[in-house]
């Protein structure tokens, strides 16, 4: 396995703090020996203007490949959109060793390990939250945090020590943050949300237009 790019405060490739998740990873590894089946490291540059926070690795996506949003439906949509708006050098993410590079962007997850049925418990989200808190603490002033889905949004609010009631989740909402960053929310680009048209391509692309404007404004 490649050496971790990020500090242990942000990411620990050997973390076993959640017994249920560790046991589940062992089970999936036995079924799929070629899969990554470990905590999934954040992907992208260390000091990004845009930090995207997802929920957790997908079983046959990031858990298999070892890269966030790589190998599943949500990743196809996310990376195509990132490329369209200038945040990556190519529209597809296929494997950890492909030639994909992110530009001014990093992708992470609220929970770094695959949970059963893609549903981490509240305790598991809380246990993993210090990693996210350390990652958020390193963001520069003017950065934009994009939370994909309600759980990711709540994890960000918790990691920042803010009140959930004052920062409800809703698609396209914006919140200024104490450190000079901004939080933007979006429905998750999951297969369910896109197939039911809860999240459409124009809706998702509008989020990235907003991000571009927010980042451009932060330069001045």
LINVEN-V569150 format. One record per pair of residues at least 12 apart in sequence whose ideal C-beta (glycine too) atoms are under 8 Angstrom apart, sorted by the first residue. I is the first residue (numbers start at 1). GAP is how many residues later the second one is. Records with the same first field share a line. If there is no record, write none. Layout:
# LINVEN-V569150
I: GAP + GAP
This chain:
# LINVEN-V569150
1: 12 + 37 + 65
2: 94
4: 37
5: 36 + 37 + 41
6: 35 + 36 + 40 + 129
7: 127
9: 121 + 122 + 125
10: 32 + 121 + 124 + 125 + 128
11: 28 + 30 + 31 + 101 + 120 + 124
12: 27 + 119
13: 25 + 26 + 28
14: 24 + 25
15: 24 + 97 + 98 + 116
17: 110 + 111
18: 95 + 105 + 106 + 109 + 110
20: 95 + 96 + 101 + 104
21: 90 + 92 + 93 + 94 + 99 + 103
22: 91
24: 90 + 91 + 92
25: 12 + 13 + 38 + 88 + 89
28: 31 + 35 + 86
32: 32
34: 30
35: 28 + 29
36: 26 + 27 + 28 + 29 + 30
37: 26 + 77
38: 28 + 75
39: 73 + 74
40: 17 + 22 + 23 + 26 + 27 + 28 + 69 + 72 + 73
41: 25 + 26 + 71
42: 26 + 64 + 65 + 66 + 67 + 93
43: 24 + 25 + 27 + 59 + 63 + 64 + 65
44: 58 + 61 + 62 + 63
45: 57 + 58 + 59 + 60 + 61
46: 60 + 92
47: 91 + 92 + 93
48: 54 + 56 + 57 + 58 + 91 + 95
49: 55 + 56 + 91 + 93 + 94 + 95 + 166 + 169
50: 37 + 54 + 55 + 56 + 93 + 94 + 95 + 96 + 161 + 165
51: 54 + 55 + 56 + 57 + 84 + 85 + 88 + 92 + 93 + 94 + 95
52: 26 + 53 + 54 + 55 + 56 + 94 + 96
53: 55 + 56 + 57 + 79 + 92 + 93 + 94 + 95 + 99 + 102 + 103
54: 14 + 15 + 20 + 53 + 54 + 55 + 56 + 94 + 95 + 98 + 134
55: 54 + 55 + 56 + 63 + 65 + 93 + 94 + 96 + 97 + 133
56: 53 + 54 + 55 + 56 + 57 + 58 + 59 + 62 + 64
57: 52 + 55 + 56 + 57
58: 13 + 14 + 16 + 56 + 60
59: 55 + 59
60: 12
61: 13 + 14
62: 13 + 47 + 52
63: 50 + 51
65: 29 + 30 + 31
66: 30
67: 26 + 28 + 29
68: 39 + 40 + 41
69: 24 + 38
70: 23 + 24 + 25 + 26
71: 22 + 23
72: 119
73: 117 + 118 + 121
74: 114 + 115 + 116 + 117
75: 18
76: 16
77: 112 + 117 + 127
78: 29 + 111
79: 12 + 13 + 14 + 21
80: 12
81: 108 + 123 + 124 + 127
82: 20 + 23 + 126
84: 121 + 124
85: 120 + 123 + 124 + 126 + 127
86: 17 + 126
87: 15 + 16 + 17 + 18 + 121
88: 12 + 13 + 14 + 15 + 17
89: 12 + 14
104: 111
108: 24 + 27
109: 43
110: 15 + 18 + 19 + 22 + 41 + 42 + 45 + 46
111: 13 + 14 + 17 + 44
112: 16 + 19
113: 15
120: 31
125: 26 + 29 + 30 + 33
126: 32
128: 27
129: 26 + 29 + 30
130: 29
132: 23 + 24 + 27
133: 26 + 27
136: 20 + 23 + 24 + 43 + 45
137: 42
139: 40 + 42
140: 41
141: 38 + 39 + 40 + 77
142: 38 + 39 + 73 + 76 + 77
143: 38 + 39 + 75
144: 37 + 38 + 39 + 40 + 67 + 70 + 71 + 74
145: 32 + 36 + 37 + 38 + 39
146: 38 + 39 + 40 + 61 + 65
147: 22 + 36 + 37 + 38 + 39
148: 38 + 39 + 40 + 41
149: 20 + 37 + 38 + 39 + 41
150: 19
152: 36
153: 14 + 16 + 30 + 32
154: 15
156: 27
157: 26
160: 17 + 18 + 19
162: 15 + 16
167: 16
169: 16
170: 15
171: 14 + 15 + 16 + 28 + 32
172: 12 + 13 + 14 + 31 + 34 + 35 + 38
173: 12
174: 36 + 40
182: 32
184: 23 + 26 + 27 + 30
186: 13 + 17 + 18 + 21
187: 12 + 16
189: 15
